[in-house]
Amino acid sequence: MAKDEQEQAEPVEEKPAKPSRKETKEVTRRQFNWLALAWTFFAASTAAGLTAMGRFMFPNVLTEPPSTFKVGFPSDFAVGVVDTRFKEKFRVWVVRNETEMYSLLAICTHLGCTPNWLEAENKFKCPCHGSGFYMSGINFEGPAPRPLERVAISLAEDGQVLIDIGRTFKQEAGQWSDPASFLPMA
């Protein structure tokens, strides 16, 4: 009887059962690849969202060339020649004739394309729809409804020609007679 009591008093150690695959939460190689792809996508999406949010927090700065710039001395411009050096950067031509010097805005009055100066034909020609303009800026062919616009031109304190593309003059409104639209050459 004492032996039976002794057996009953001692707890029987149970061996832990070997956990099944589902209970251990082991990740298979396939699951790992999907998890890695999902986390990568999540991280990329979060980074893109934060970048967009950060960009939203800062104002959109537009960098344009200055509206006023110097192009050189009047003697630097030949008489009867259209100077195209400033077309790319400032979108203007500088023209000097016997009596005056003026600057034309290189924007077609039809749909806003940039015309080209054709020296052999002595005219401005718009490549979009074929509008043609004389050296003075007056339209003579194509669909352009009015002449090219002039921009303000003056002499700076140092004697250089100063052009302001922020101020334009329209021929049909009689603004080409404004003293700011041309520089008299004596």
ABEGO torsion letter per residue (X at the ends): XAAAAAAAABBBBBBBBBBBAAAAGBBBAAAAAAAAAAAAAAAAAAAAAAAAAAAAABBBBBBBBBABBBAEBAAABBBGBBBAAAAAAAGBBBBBBAABBBBBBBBBAAAGBBBBBBAAAGBBBBAAAGBBBBAAGBBABEABABBBBBBBBBBBAAGBBBBBAABBBBAAAGAAABAAABBBBX
